[in-house]
Amino acid sequence: MRRNVVAVWLAVLAAGVAMAAPASAAAAAECVQELYWDALQASGALRAGTVEPAEGDPSAARLRLSSDGAGAVTFMVIDEPRVTRAVYALVGRVRTENVEGSAYLEMWSHFPGGGRYFSRTLGEDGPLADLGGTQARRRFVLPFYNKADAPPPERLTVSVVFAGPGTVYLDSVRLMQYAAGEDPLAGPRAWWSDRTGGLVGGIGGGLLGVLGGLVGVLAGLGRARRFVLATMKTVAVLGGVALAAGVAAIAAGQPYGVWYPLVLGGALAALLFAGLQRAVRARYDQVELRRIEALDAS
């Protein structure tokens, strides 16, 4: 019976992830180039900034760009980008620290014949929001909408324009292109709303607290051994599945309200309920030993 319950829960969670994944994939564009800072630096395409590497994972390295005052810092030049469609964008993650005034990312698209046009992150919110102040890590998009019959760009030049001192951090970025009708600013469709994410986190946290308290009381009394150990095992397995789903949500670019409750709740459930099983089992063995000694003494 217990195995059937676990299997049902695993099937439900797997089905949910499988249903959400196609929606994200359908909204995703074609990745033209993965742009890693260390590779760009080696090729000479990186013109400014400090690369902060992550050991063993080039995609996790970030670029730090600082300024002591107003001015543009051109940090990347991509010659002969592999763009073949009219709509394309530079997409990535950005974080800022103590940026005075309004700063923004700027991409110049250079075309055959000398024409050049810019895209800037000067919006009030969303992926086009400016970079002023101190901002947590978030998604940015620098899109360009070309004419359908126009030639592709021959060079992309990317800068950060500062109005005052400050620091901008960029994760590795991707050059994307989009089919007709796709919106570069839309991003992946969220698996659920922030409100639902709050409910998932609140209800899940409450259930974990209740189960933890129940397990602690029953184990302390030496009661319901099978129920307690089966519950701990089931919650640990479900926590591992939730944690894996959270990691998949991060990889799919899902918003904070989706991945955070999955990662936090899954990690707590998996680590606590799996890690305490040995101690709880030892407690039951201790209670059973005392009971046997009491019977022998009588």
Secondary structure as the mmCIF struct_conf table of DSSP 4:
data_model
#
loop_
_struct_conf.conf_type_id
_struct_conf.id
_struct_conf.beg_label_comp_id
_struct_conf.beg_label_asym_id
_struct_conf.beg_label_seq_id
_struct_conf.end_label_comp_id
_struct_conf.end_label_asym_id
_struct_conf.end_label_seq_id
HELX_RH_AL_P HELX_RH_AL_P1 ARG A 2 ALA A 27
STRN STRN1 GLU A 30 LEU A 35
HELX_RH_AL_P HELX_RH_AL_P2 TRP A 37 SER A 43
TURN_TY1_P TURN_TY1_P1 GLY A 44 GLY A 44
STRN STRN2 LEU A 46 LEU A 46
BEND BEND1 ALA A 48 GLY A 49
STRN STRN3 THR A 50 GLU A 52
TURN_TY1_P TURN_TY1_P2 GLU A 55 GLY A 56
HELX_RH_3T_P HELX_RH_3T_P1 PRO A 58 ALA A 60
STRN STRN4 ARG A 62 SER A 67
BEND BEND2 ASP A 68 ALA A 70
STRN STRN5 GLY A 71 ASP A 79
BEND BEND3 GLU A 80 GLU A 80
BEND BEND4 ARG A 85 ALA A 86
STRN STRN6 VAL A 87 VAL A 99
BEND BEND5 GLY A 101 GLY A 101
STRN STRN7 TYR A 104 HIS A 110
TURN_TY1_P TURN_TY1_P3 PRO A 112 GLY A 113
BEND BEND6 GLY A 114 GLY A 114
STRN STRN8 ARG A 116 ARG A 120
STRN STRN9 GLY A 123 GLY A 123
BEND BEND7 GLU A 124 ASP A 125
HELX_RH_3T_P HELX_RH_3T_P2 GLY A 126 LEU A 128
STRN STRN10 ALA A 129 ALA A 129
STRN STRN11 GLY A 133 TYR A 145
TURN_TY1_P TURN_TY1_P4 ALA A 148 ASP A 149
BEND BEND8 ALA A 150 ALA A 150
HELX_LH_PP_P HELX_LH_PP_P1 PRO A 151 PRO A 153
BEND BEND9 GLU A 154 GLU A 154
STRN STRN12 ARG A 155 PHE A 162
BEND BEND10 ALA A 163 PRO A 165
STRN STRN13 GLY A 166 ASP A 171
STRN STRN14 VAL A 173 TYR A 178
TURN_TY1_P TURN_TY1_P5 ALA A 180 GLY A 181
TURN_TY1_P TURN_TY1_P6 PRO A 184 ALA A 186
BEND BEND11 PRO A 188 PRO A 188
HELX_LH_PP_P HELX_LH_PP_P2 ARG A 189 ALA A 190
BEND BEND12 TRP A 191 TRP A 192
HELX_RH_AL_P HELX_RH_AL_P3 ASP A 194 LEU A 221
TURN_TY1_P TURN_TY1_P7 GLY A 222 GLY A 222
HELX_RH_AL_P HELX_RH_AL_P4 ARG A 225 ALA A 251
TURN_TY1_P TURN_TY1_P8 ALA A 252 GLY A 253
HELX_RH_AL_P HELX_RH_AL_P5 TYR A 256 GLY A 275
TURN_TY1_P TURN_TY1_P9 LEU A 276 LEU A 276
HELX_RH_AL_P HELX_RH_AL_P6 GLN A 277 ALA A 297
#
